[in-house]
Amino acid sequence: MAGTGNPWLASVRLLWRTLTFRSSVEEYEDATWHAYVVGFALVWLAGIGRTWDDLEASLVRKLGLGSLVYVVVLAGLVAIFALPLARKRLAYQHILLFVTMTALPALIYAIPIERWTDMATAQVLNLQFLLFVAAYRVALFFRFLFACMRIAWFDTLLSGLLPLMLIIVVIVLSGATNMVLDVMGGLRGRDPQADDLANDVVLALTGFSCLAFIPAFLVFCIRAYAVKNAPVSSDE
């Protein structure tokens, strides 16, 4: 519990349990400000790690401020799409804490792979790291929705995918798809081999998101209405 022992050790324990799919809703609700400091520090370091060796990066990106803003917005989107379907209605700050606790794997982007191999191989590896970390964090996200917010498995798919699809749709409409991919993957001056892989990733994600968002959102509205009007069980 947050009230016993060293609060910094409790925060690290929550981090470890989050990353190993074992955290409980009570741990987020009982977390002290120390856990938020740990979470935001990880987000900040991950943001800096993406561009620390990029001489052309803007000052905002070099300072990691974009990542801090991103997690605040992402937590808001998660709350919008998850709370209407949840049987356990967590507060926004607890959702935000979970989002920050998933930032640690993104530190892998700070590894300067290009210093130990050729640029083409380094960029392909960076893209593969990006896909692996994204898949891992999405799995953590789905587990949080299902186990902590007690959302039914089908509703977990809806509330988990809709925020991600919305972000992708907004990026596509803004014309910043390749720029965002370059920033997230730490790519600069793509090699043709890495460019082919990146284009495949972009095509798959944007195609699925743009086609599926509106139907998924309509189903979400129907499910949210059904959950809102469902009788309350005795164990709630």
C-alpha positions in Angstrom: 0.0 0.0 0.0 1.1 3.6 -0.6 0.9 4.5 3.1 3.4 1.9 4.2 7.2 1.8 3.8 9.3 4.0 1.6 7.0 5.9 -0.9 9.8 5.9 -3.6 10.2 2.2 -3.3 6.4 1.8 -3.5 6.4 3.9 -6.7 9.1 1.7 -8.2 7.2 -1.4 -7.2 4.1 0.0 -8.9 6.2 0.6 -12.0 7.5 -3.0 -12.0 4.0 -4.4 -11.4 2.6 -2.3 -14.2 5.2 -3.5 -16.7 4.7 -7.1 -15.7 0.9 -7.0 -16.0 0.2 -7.4 -12.3 -0.8 -4.0 -11.0 -4.2 -3.5 -9.3 -6.6 -0.7 -9.3 -6.0 -0.1 -5.6 -2.3 0.5 -6.2 -3.2 3.4 -8.6 -5.8 4.8 -6.2 -3.4 4.6 -3.2 -0.4 6.0 -5.1 1.3 9.1 -3.7 2.8 12.1 -5.5 6.0 10.2 -5.6 4.6 7.8 -8.2 3.6 10.7 -10.4 7.1 12.1 -10.2 8.6 8.7 -11.2 6.1 8.4 -14.1 6.6 11.9 -15.5 10.4 11.5 -15.1 10.2 8.4 -17.3 8.1 10.2 -19.9 10.5 13.2 -19.9 13.6 11.0 -20.3 11.9 9.0 -23.1 11.1 12.2 -24.9 14.7 13.4 -24.5 16.0 10.1 -25.6 14.3 10.2 -28.9 16.3 13.3 -30.0 19.4 13.6 -27.8 21.7 12.9 -30.8 19.6 14.8 -33.4 21.3 18.1 -34.1 18.3 19.3 -36.2 15.7 18.7 -33.5 13.8 21.7 -32.1 14.4 22.9 -28.6 10.9 21.7 -27.5 11.7 18.2 -28.8 15.1 18.2 -27.2 13.7 19.1 -23.9 11.1 16.3 -24.1 8.2 18.6 -23.6 6.2 17.1 -26.4 6.1 13.7 -24.7 4.8 15.4 -21.5 2.0 17.0 -23.4 1.2 13.8 -25.3 0.7 11.7 -22.2 -1.7 14.3 -20.7 -3.7 14.3 -23.9 -3.6 10.5 -24.3 -4.9 10.0 -20.7 -7.8 12.3 -21.5 -8.7 10.4 -24.6 -8.5 7.1 -22.6 -10.8 8.6 -20.0 -13.3 9.7 -22.7 -13.5 6.3 -24.4 -13.0 4.1 -21.3 -15.1 5.6 -18.5 -18.5 5.2 -20.3 -17.8 1.4 -20.6 -16.1 0.9 -17.2 -17.6 -0.9 -14.2 -14.7 0.7 -12.1 -14.6 4.4 -12.8 -11.1 5.6 -12.1 -10.3 9.2 -11.8 -8.4 11.0 -14.6 -5.2 11.3 -12.5 -5.1 7.5 -12.0 -5.4 6.9 -15.7 -2.7 9.4 -16.3 -0.5 7.7 -13.7 -0.9 4.4 -15.6 0.0 6.0 -18.9 3.2 7.5 -17.5 4.1 4.2 -16.0 4.2 2.6 -19.5 6.9 5.0 -20.7 10.0 3.1 -19.5 10.2 0.8 -22.6 10.4 3.8 -24.8 13.9 4.5 -23.4 15.1 1.9 -25.9 14.9 4.6 -28.6 17.8 6.4 -26.9 20.2 3.6 -27.8 22.5 5.0 -30.6 22.4 1.9 -32.7 23.8 3.7 -35.7 27.1 4.0 -34.0 27.6 0.2 -34.0 26.1 -0.6 -37.4 25.4 1.0 -40.8 22.6 3.5 -41.1 20.3 1.3 -43.1 20.5 -1.5 -40.5 20.1 0.9 -37.6 17.0 2.5 -39.1 15.4 -0.9 -39.7 16.2 -1.9 -36.1 14.7 1.4 -34.8 11.5 0.7 -36.7 11.4 -2.9 -35.3 12.0 -1.5 -31.8 9.1 1.0 -32.4 6.7 -1.8 -33.4 7.8 -4.0 -30.5 7.5 -1.2 -27.9 4.1 -0.1 -29.3 2.7 -3.6 -29.2 3.9 -4.1 -25.7 2.4 -0.9 -24.4 -0.9 -1.6 -26.2 -1.0 -5.0 -24.4 -0.4 -3.2 -21.1 -3.1 -0.7 -22.0 -5.6 -3.5 -22.8 -4.8 -5.3 -19.6 -5.3 -2.1 -17.6 -8.8 -1.6 -19.1 -9.9 -5.1 -18.6 -8.4 -5.9 -15.2 -8.3 -2.5 -13.4 -11.3 -0.6 -15.0 -13.2 -3.9 -15.3 -14.4 -3.3 -18.9 -15.8 -6.3 -20.7 -13.4 -7.9 -23.3 -15.3 -6.6 -26.3 -15.6 -3.2 -24.8 -11.9 -3.3 -24.0 -11.2 -3.6 -27.7 -13.4 -0.6 -28.4 -12.1 1.7 -25.7 -8.6 0.6 -26.3 -8.5 1.0 -30.1 -10.6 4.2 -30.4 -8.1 6.6 -28.8 -5.3 5.1 -30.8 -7.3 5.2 -34.1 -8.4 8.8 -33.4 -4.8 9.9 -32.9 -3.7 8.2 -36.1 -6.7 9.8 -38.0 -5.8 13.3 -36.8 -2.1 12.7 -37.8 -3.2 11.6 -41.2 -5.5 14.5 -41.7 -2.8 16.9 -40.6 -0.4 15.4 -43.2 2.2 14.7 -40.5 2.3 10.9 -40.7 5.9 10.5 -41.9 7.1 13.2 -39.6 5.5 11.6 -36.5 6.9 8.2 -37.5 10.4 9.7 -37.9 10.2 11.3 -34.5 8.9 8.2 -32.7 11.3 5.9 -34.4 14.3 8.3 -34.2 14.7 8.2 -38.0 16.6 10.8 -39.9 17.2 10.7 -43.7 15.6 7.3 -44.2 17.5 4.6 -46.1 15.4 3.0 -48.9 15.2 -0.3 -47.0 13.9 1.4 -43.9 11.7 3.6 -46.0 9.9 0.5 -47.4 9.3 -0.9 -43.9 8.1 2.5 -42.7 5.7 2.9 -45.6 4.3 -0.6 -44.9 3.7 0.3 -41.3 2.1 3.7 -42.2 -0.2 2.1 -44.8 -1.4 -0.6 -42.5 -2.0 1.7 -39.5 -3.6 4.5 -41.4 -5.7 2.3 -43.6 -7.1 0.4 -40.7 -7.7 3.5 -38.5 -9.4 5.6 -41.2 -11.7 2.8 -42.3 -12.5 1.5 -38.9 -12.9 4.6 -36.7 -16.4 5.7 -37.7 -17.9 2.1 -37.4 -16.1 1.5 -34.2 -17.3 4.8 -32.8 -20.9 4.0 -33.6 -20.6 0.7 -31.9 -19.0 2.5 -28.9 -22.0 4.8 -28.6 -24.4 1.9 -28.6 -22.3 0.0 -26.0 -22.0 3.1 -23.8 -25.7 3.6 -23.9 -26.3 -0.1 -23.0 -23.8 0.0 -20.1 -25.3 3.2 -18.8 -28.8 1.7 -18.7 -27.7 -1.8 -17.5 -28.9 -2.8 -14.0 -26.3 -2.5 -11.3 -25.1 -5.9 -10.1 -24.8 -6.7 -6.4 -21.0 -6.8 -6.5 -20.5 -3.2 -7.8 
